[in-house]
């Protein structure tokens, strides 16, 4: 890439090569400053570290470094106060900042780009941005986990139906159900941490694609910017965006988990379930039906999951056909990443606020758990413990369920003689097994739904979150 000093008729940093100015429509089409200005403060960080390294290597004079530092301080202030003037003529965030720096400090600003290219510069900026975003998102995931743990502790013994195929399967506790989402988000945090380590590698020094002939010290810049390592191949450093794709994949999984929770909140809030109530401030009404209370937050989160999935597919498609090294295609990596970050941050933040306000109707949950013969497996286990082979026990209990269904009653309501007609091993103590609470309490092992095990899980979670 030509040095920024080489300016032609149109004033661009690269325009000396061309015999005519860029068409206005092309300027608008190719410019990225409308969205990559988000990287501005990270661009300043990277530029200052680069300048300090050049000065230490003797490439940049001390007075130039002082001028650059002074100019960047002014630019940072302008960025933070909203007084920085952005120009479409300067194409992107990098040239806008460089042009302003040169206006402030003269030739020192022109010397800053020595030994680097916008190719390695933008890769560095994006990694700095993503590293910062991952830290913010990780804190928000932790906040949602904390809200789930707090609610789970309150409902460690609140019985509800567990479902498979959305059919009543076995009784569980609401606390146990909530802790399932805690575990999902815990793996999401692990993925974010793992992704962060690959994001946190310095591409600066790769220049346009082949490195630079100047005596640079990439490790010094990496230390200065807090990177854990340096990208080992200059071609790879400027051309791949797998770190952004990996982040977006992790974000898509977080949104998948929040979408599943959202679906359940929508179902549970429906009068057909009536398990929970969401606070009014997280719901909306209908313009025509005055009785409506719509769970807009979980519904919208469910929809926004698709938005993030689309960004992931878009980024994969963006990269799949690119030859080495940098291509203009990569300008299209930023908006999907930025929107993914925004969507994830807002969704996690609203869930962290909404979950503590969820009100539970324990009686409706318990009634629902009794409606689907949820203790049938407990009856089968009871028979197995008395020597009946499991397949025979399964068959006997299935016939008992059919009988209870025909009579419109629960298994626990069948008289003992009728129960014995299905399996002679059944005795009067069977009714303790057929209660909802007895079923839940019997799952008293690590990872089980017994209230004591739920409280153990809550204690472990609090230790992990501390």
C-alpha positions as CSV (number, residue, x, y, z in Angstrom):
1,X,0.0,0.0,0.0
2,X,1.4,3.4,-0.9
3,X,2.7,5.7,1.9
4,X,0.2,8.3,3.0
5,X,2.5,11.1,1.8
6,X,1.7,10.1,-1.9
7,X,-1.3,12.2,-2.7
8,X,-2.7,12.9,-6.1
9,X,-5.4,15.0,-7.6
10,X,-8.2,13.9,-5.3
11,X,-6.2,13.9,-2.1
12,X,-6.6,10.2,-1.2
13,X,-3.6,8.5,0.4
14,X,-3.3,6.3,-2.7
15,X,-4.5,8.5,-5.5
16,X,-1.1,9.3,-7.2
17,X,-1.4,6.0,-9.1
18,X,-4.6,7.1,-10.9
19,X,-5.3,9.3,-13.9
20,X,-8.8,10.3,-12.9
21,X,-10.7,10.9,-9.6
22,X,-12.9,8.2,-8.1
23,X,-16.5,8.6,-9.1
24,X,-18.8,9.9,-6.4
25,X,-21.0,6.8,-6.5
26,X,-17.9,4.6,-6.1
27,X,-16.8,6.7,-3.1
28,X,-20.2,6.2,-1.5
29,X,-20.2,2.5,-2.4
30,X,-16.7,1.7,-1.1
31,X,-16.5,4.0,1.9
32,X,-16.7,2.3,5.3
33,X,-16.5,5.3,7.6
34,X,-20.2,5.3,8.2
35,X,-19.8,2.2,10.3
36,X,-16.1,1.5,11.0
37,X,-15.9,4.8,12.9
38,X,-16.9,2.5,15.9
39,X,-13.3,1.3,15.8
40,X,-11.9,4.9,16.3
41,X,-10.6,4.6,19.9
42,X,-9.1,1.2,19.2
43,X,-7.4,2.7,16.1
44,X,-5.9,5.4,18.3
45,X,-4.7,2.8,20.8
46,X,-3.0,0.7,18.1
47,X,-1.5,3.8,16.4
48,X,0.1,5.0,19.7
49,X,1.6,1.6,20.4
50,X,2.9,1.5,16.8
51,X,4.4,4.9,17.2
52,X,6.1,4.1,20.5
53,X,7.6,1.0,18.9
54,X,8.9,3.0,15.9
55,X,10.5,5.5,18.2
56,X,12.1,2.7,20.3
57,X,13.5,1.2,17.1
58,X,14.9,4.6,16.0
59,X,12.6,4.8,13.0
60,X,10.6,7.7,14.5
61,X,12.2,10.7,16.1
62,X,11.4,11.5,19.8
63,X,9.9,14.8,18.8
64,X,7.6,13.1,16.3
65,X,6.4,10.7,18.9
66,X,5.7,13.5,21.3
67,X,3.7,15.3,18.5
68,X,1.8,12.2,17.7
69,X,0.9,11.6,21.3
70,X,-0.2,15.2,21.7
71,X,-2.3,15.0,18.5
72,X,-3.9,11.7,19.5
73,X,-4.9,13.1,22.9
74,X,-6.8,15.9,21.1
75,X,-8.4,13.4,18.7
76,X,-9.5,11.1,21.6
77,X,-11.1,14.1,23.3
78,X,-12.9,15.0,20.0
79,X,-14.1,11.4,19.6
80,X,-15.5,11.2,23.1
81,X,-17.2,14.6,22.9
82,X,-18.6,14.0,19.5
83,X,-16.8,16.9,17.9
84,X,-14.6,14.9,15.6
85,X,-15.4,15.7,12.0
86,X,-15.9,12.6,9.8
87,X,-15.3,12.8,6.1
88,X,-16.6,10.5,3.4
89,X,-13.6,11.7,1.3
90,X,-11.3,9.9,3.7
91,X,-13.0,6.6,3.1
92,X,-12.5,4.9,6.5
93,X,-11.8,5.4,10.1
94,X,-8.0,5.0,9.6
95,X,-7.6,7.8,7.0
96,X,-10.0,10.1,8.9
97,X,-7.9,9.9,12.0
98,X,-4.6,10.1,10.1
99,X,-5.8,13.2,8.2
100,X,-6.9,14.9,11.4
101,X,-3.6,14.0,13.1
102,X,-1.7,15.5,10.2
103,X,-3.7,18.6,10.4
104,X,-2.9,18.9,14.1
105,X,0.8,18.0,14.1
106,X,2.0,18.2,10.5
107,X,4.7,15.9,9.1
108,X,4.8,13.7,12.3
109,X,1.3,12.6,11.5
110,X,2.4,11.6,8.0
111,X,5.2,9.5,9.4
112,X,3.0,7.4,11.7
113,X,2.0,5.0,8.9
114,X,5.7,3.9,8.4
115,X,6.0,0.1,8.6
116,X,2.3,-0.7,8.5
117,X,-0.7,-0.9,6.2
118,X,-4.4,-0.4,6.6
119,X,-4.6,-4.2,6.1
120,X,-2.8,-5.0,9.4
121,X,-4.2,-1.8,11.0
122,X,-7.8,-2.8,10.6
123,X,-7.2,-6.4,11.7
124,X,-5.7,-5.0,14.8
125,X,-8.5,-2.6,15.5
126,X,-11.1,-5.3,15.0
127,X,-9.3,-7.6,17.4
128,X,-9.1,-4.9,20.0
129,X,-12.7,-4.1,19.6
130,X,-13.8,-7.8,19.9
131,X,-11.6,-8.4,22.9
132,X,-13.3,-5.5,24.6
133,X,-16.8,-6.7,23.5
134,X,-16.1,-10.2,24.7
135,X,-15.2,-8.9,28.2
136,X,-18.5,-6.9,28.3
137,X,-20.6,-9.8,27.0
138,X,-19.0,-12.3,29.5
139,X,-20.0,-10.0,32.3
140,X,-23.6,-9.9,31.0
141,X,-23.7,-13.7,30.6
142,X,-22.6,-13.9,34.3
143,X,-25.4,-11.5,35.2
144,X,-28.0,-13.6,33.5
145,X,-26.6,-16.7,35.2
146,X,-26.8,-15.0,38.6
147,X,-30.4,-14.1,38.0
148,X,-31.2,-17.7,37.1
149,X,-29.4,-19.0,40.2
150,X,-31.3,-16.6,42.5
151,X,-34.6,-17.7,41.1
152,X,-33.6,-21.4,41.2
153,X,-32.8,-21.1,44.8
154,X,-36.3,-19.8,45.6
155,X,-37.9,-22.6,43.7
156,X,-35.6,-25.6,44.5
157,X,-38.6,-27.6,45.7
158,X,-41.3,-26.1,43.4
159,X,-42.6,-29.1,41.4
160,X,-43.4,-28.8,37.7
161,X,-43.8,-31.2,34.9
162,X,-40.6,-32.1,32.9
163,X,-41.3,-32.5,29.2
164,X,-40.1,-34.6,26.3
165,X,-41.7,-33.9,22.9
166,X,-43.6,-31.2,24.8
167,X,-45.5,-34.0,26.5
168,X,-45.5,-34.5,30.3
169,X,-42.7,-36.9,31.1
170,X,-41.5,-36.9,34.7
171,X,-41.8,-34.4,37.6
172,X,-38.8,-32.0,38.1
173,X,-38.4,-28.9,40.1
174,X,-38.6,-25.4,38.6
175,X,-35.2,-24.7,40.2
176,X,-33.7,-27.7,38.5
177,X,-35.2,-26.5,35.2
178,X,-33.7,-23.1,35.6
179,X,-30.3,-24.5,36.5
180,X,-30.2,-26.3,33.1
181,X,-30.0,-22.8,31.5
182,X,-27.3,-21.8,34.0
183,X,-25.2,-24.8,32.7
184,X,-25.8,-23.8,29.1
185,X,-24.7,-20.3,29.7
186,X,-21.7,-21.6,31.6
187,X,-20.5,-23.4,28.5
188,X,-21.1,-20.2,26.6
189,X,-18.8,-18.3,28.9
190,X,-16.2,-21.0,28.5
191,X,-16.4,-20.6,24.7
192,X,-16.1,-16.9,25.0
193,X,-13.0,-17.2,27.1
194,X,-11.5,-19.7,24.6
195,X,-12.4,-17.5,21.7
196,X,-10.8,-14.5,23.4
197,X,-7.4,-16.2,23.5
198,X,-7.4,-16.5,19.7
199,X,-8.8,-13.0,19.2
200,X,-6.0,-11.6,21.4
201,X,-3.2,-12.1,19.0
202,X,-1.5,-9.1,17.2
203,X,-1.6,-8.8,13.4
204,X,0.2,-5.4,13.3
205,X,3.6,-5.7,11.6
206,X,2.2,-7.9,8.8
207,X,1.8,-4.6,6.9
208,X,0.0,-5.1,3.6
209,X,0.7,-8.9,3.3
210,X,4.5,-9.6,3.4
211,X,5.7,-7.8,6.5
212,X,8.0,-4.7,6.4
213,X,11.6,-3.9,5.9
214,X,11.7,-1.6,8.9
215,X,13.3,-3.0,12.1
216,X,10.0,-3.4,14.0
217,X,9.4,-5.1,17.3
218,X,6.0,-6.8,17.1
219,X,6.4,-8.4,20.5
220,X,6.8,-5.0,22.1
221,X,3.6,-3.8,20.4
222,X,1.8,-6.9,21.6
223,X,2.8,-6.3,25.2
224,X,1.9,-2.7,25.0
225,X,-1.6,-3.5,23.7
226,X,-2.2,-6.4,26.1
227,X,-2.1,-9.1,23.4
228,X,-1.2,-12.6,24.4
229,X,0.8,-13.4,21.3
230,X,1.7,-12.3,17.7
231,X,0.2,-13.7,14.5
232,X,2.9,-15.9,13.1
233,X,2.3,-15.5,9.4
234,X,1.9,-12.1,7.7
235,X,-0.4,-13.4,5.0
236,X,-2.7,-15.1,7.5
237,X,-2.6,-12.1,9.8
238,X,-4.2,-9.7,7.4
239,X,-6.5,-12.0,5.4
240,X,-8.4,-14.3,7.8
241,X,-11.3,-13.4,9.9
242,X,-11.8,-16.7,11.6
243,X,-11.6,-15.0,15.0
244,X,-14.6,-12.9,14.1
245,X,-16.5,-16.0,12.7
246,X,-15.6,-17.9,15.9
247,X,-17.0,-15.1,18.0
248,X,-20.2,-14.9,16.0
249,X,-20.6,-18.7,16.3
250,X,-20.3,-18.4,20.1
251,X,-22.8,-15.5,20.0
252,X,-25.2,-17.6,17.9
253,X,-25.0,-20.4,20.6
254,X,-25.8,-17.9,23.3
255,X,-28.7,-16.6,21.4
256,X,-29.8,-20.2,20.8
257,X,-29.9,-20.8,24.5
258,X,-31.7,-17.5,25.2
259,X,-34.2,-18.4,22.4
260,X,-35.0,-21.7,24.0
261,X,-35.6,-20.0,27.3
262,X,-37.7,-17.4,25.5
263,X,-39.9,-20.1,23.9
264,X,-40.5,-21.6,27.3
265,X,-41.3,-18.3,28.9
266,X,-43.9,-17.6,26.1
267,X,-45.4,-21.0,26.7
268,X,-45.4,-20.8,30.5
269,X,-47.0,-17.4,30.4
270,X,-49.9,-18.6,28.2
271,X,-53.1,-19.2,30.1
272,X,-53.0,-22.8,28.9
273,X,-50.0,-23.2,31.1
274,X,-50.2,-20.3,33.5
275,X,-46.9,-21.3,35.2
276,X,-45.4,-17.8,35.4
277,X,-46.2,-14.1,35.1
278,X,-43.8,-11.6,33.6
279,X,-43.6,-8.1,35.0
280,X,-45.8,-5.6,33.1
281,X,-42.7,-3.5,32.2
282,X,-41.4,-6.4,30.0
283,X,-44.7,-6.9,28.2
284,X,-47.0,-4.9,25.9
285,X,-50.7,-4.9,25.1
286,X,-52.8,-5.1,22.0
287,X,-54.2,-2.1,20.0
288,X,-57.5,-4.0,19.5
289,X,-57.8,-6.6,22.3
290,X,-57.8,-4.9,25.7
291,X,-57.2,-8.1,27.7
292,X,-53.9,-9.0,26.0
293,X,-50.6,-9.0,27.8
294,X,-48.0,-10.0,25.3
295,X,-44.5,-11.4,26.2
296,X,-42.7,-9.2,23.7
297,X,-39.3,-9.4,25.2
298,X,-38.9,-13.2,24.9
299,X,-40.7,-13.2,21.6
300,X,-38.3,-10.6,20.2
301,X,-35.3,-12.4,21.6
302,X,-36.4,-15.5,19.9
303,X,-36.6,-13.6,16.6
304,X,-33.2,-11.8,17.1
305,X,-31.6,-15.2,17.4
306,X,-32.2,-15.6,13.7
307,X,-30.6,-12.3,13.1
308,X,-27.3,-13.5,14.7
309,X,-27.5,-16.8,12.9
310,X,-27.7,-14.9,9.6
311,X,-24.6,-12.9,10.5
312,X,-22.7,-16.1,11.1
313,X,-23.7,-17.6,7.7
314,X,-22.9,-14.2,6.1
315,X,-19.4,-14.2,7.5
316,X,-18.7,-17.7,6.5
317,X,-19.9,-17.0,3.0
318,X,-17.8,-13.8,3.0
319,X,-14.6,-15.8,3.6
320,X,-15.1,-19.0,1.7
321,X,-13.9,-17.9,-1.7
322,X,-11.2,-15.4,-0.9
323,X,-7.7,-16.0,-2.2
324,X,-4.8,-14.8,0.0
325,X,-4.2,-12.2,1.1
326,X,-6.4,-9.2,1.9
327,X,-9.4,-8.4,-0.3
328,X,-11.9,-5.6,-0.3
329,X,-14.5,-8.2,0.6
330,X,-13.3,-8.0,4.1
331,X,-14.8,-4.5,4.5
332,X,-18.1,-6.5,4.9
333,X,-16.9,-8.2,8.1
334,X,-17.6,-5.3,10.4
335,X,-21.3,-4.6,10.2
336,X,-22.2,-8.3,11.0
337,X,-19.8,-8.3,13.9
338,X,-21.0,-4.9,15.2
339,X,-24.7,-5.9,15.0
340,X,-24.0,-9.3,16.6
341,X,-22.3,-7.5,19.5
342,X,-25.2,-5.0,19.9
343,X,-27.9,-7.7,19.6
344,X,-26.2,-9.9,22.2
345,X,-25.5,-7.1,24.6
346,X,-29.0,-5.8,24.6
347,X,-30.6,-9.2,24.8
348,X,-28.5,-10.3,27.7
349,X,-29.0,-7.0,29.5
350,X,-32.8,-7.2,29.3
351,X,-32.8,-10.8,30.4
352,X,-30.7,-10.0,33.4
353,X,-33.3,-7.4,34.4
354,X,-36.4,-9.5,33.5
355,X,-35.6,-12.9,35.1
356,X,-35.6,-11.6,38.8
357,X,-39.2,-10.3,38.2
358,X,-40.6,-13.6,37.1
359,X,-43.5,-14.7,39.4
360,X,-44.3,-18.4,39.7
361,X,-47.6,-20.2,40.3
362,X,-46.5,-23.3,42.1
363,X,-50.0,-24.8,42.3
364,X,-50.6,-24.6,38.5
365,X,-47.2,-26.2,38.0
366,X,-48.0,-29.0,40.4
367,X,-51.4,-29.6,38.9
368,X,-49.9,-29.9,35.4
369,X,-47.3,-32.4,36.7
370,X,-50.2,-34.6,37.8
371,X,-52.0,-34.5,34.5
372,X,-49.7,-36.6,32.4
373,X,-49.0,-39.6,34.5
374,X,-45.6,-38.2,35.3
375,X,-44.9,-40.8,38.0
376,X,-45.4,-43.8,35.7
377,X,-41.6,-44.3,35.5
378,X,-41.5,-44.3,39.3
379,X,-44.0,-47.1,39.4
380,X,-41.8,-49.0,36.9
381,X,-38.7,-48.4,39.0
382,X,-40.7,-49.6,42.0
383,X,-41.4,-52.9,40.3
384,X,-37.8,-53.4,39.2
385,X,-36.6,-52.9,42.7
386,X,-38.9,-55.9,43.6
387,X,-37.3,-58.1,41.0
388,X,-39.5,-57.5,38.0
389,X,-37.5,-57.2,34.7
390,X,-37.7,-53.6,33.5
391,X,-39.4,-54.5,30.2
392,X,-42.1,-56.4,32.1
393,X,-42.4,-53.6,34.5
394,X,-42.8,-51.1,31.6
395,X,-45.6,-53.2,30.1
396,X,-47.4,-53.5,33.4
397,X,-47.3,-49.8,34.1
398,X,-48.4,-49.0,30.5
399,X,-51.5,-51.1,31.1
400,X,-52.1,-49.3,34.4
401,X,-51.8,-45.9,32.7
402,X,-54.4,-47.0,30.1
403,X,-56.8,-48.0,33.0
404,X,-56.3,-44.7,34.8
405,X,-56.8,-42.8,31.5
406,X,-60.1,-44.7,30.9
407,X,-61.3,-43.8,34.4
408,X,-60.1,-40.2,34.1
409,X,-57.9,-40.4,37.2
410,X,-54.3,-40.4,38.2
411,X,-52.3,-43.5,38.9
412,X,-52.3,-42.6,42.6
413,X,-56.1,-42.7,42.5
414,X,-56.3,-46.4,41.4
415,X,-57.3,-48.7,44.3
416,X,-54.6,-51.1,45.4
417,X,-56.4,-54.3,44.2
418,X,-56.6,-52.8,40.7
419,X,-52.9,-51.9,40.8
420,X,-52.0,-55.4,41.9
421,X,-53.9,-56.8,39.0
422,X,-51.2,-55.4,36.7
423,X,-48.3,-56.7,38.9
424,X,-48.7,-58.8,42.0
425,X,-45.5,-57.3,43.4
426,X,-47.3,-54.0,44.1
427,X,-48.1,-53.4,47.7
428,X,-49.6,-50.6,49.9
429,X,-46.3,-48.6,50.0
430,X,-46.6,-47.9,46.3
431,X,-48.6,-44.8,47.0
432,X,-45.6,-43.0,48.5
433,X,-43.8,-43.6,45.1
434,X,-46.7,-42.3,43.1
435,X,-46.7,-38.8,44.7
436,X,-45.2,-36.0,42.8
437,X,-43.0,-34.9,45.7
438,X,-41.8,-38.4,46.3
439,X,-40.8,-38.8,42.7
440,X,-38.8,-35.6,42.7
441,X,-37.1,-36.4,46.0
442,X,-36.1,-39.9,44.8
443,X,-33.8,-38.3,42.2
444,X,-31.3,-37.6,44.9
445,X,-27.9,-37.8,43.1
446,X,-25.5,-35.5,41.5
447,X,-27.3,-33.7,38.6
448,X,-30.7,-34.9,39.8
449,X,-33.8,-32.9,40.4
450,X,-34.2,-33.6,44.1
451,X,-34.5,-30.2,46.0
452,X,-31.4,-30.9,48.0
453,X,-29.4,-31.6,44.8
454,X,-30.8,-28.4,43.3
455,X,-29.5,-26.4,46.4
456,X,-26.2,-28.2,46.0
457,X,-26.1,-27.0,42.3
458,X,-26.9,-23.5,43.5
459,X,-24.1,-23.5,45.9
460,X,-21.6,-24.7,43.3
461,X,-22.9,-22.1,40.9
462,X,-22.4,-19.3,43.4
463,X,-18.8,-20.5,44.0
464,X,-18.2,-20.4,40.2
465,X,-19.7,-16.9,39.9
466,X,-17.8,-15.5,42.8
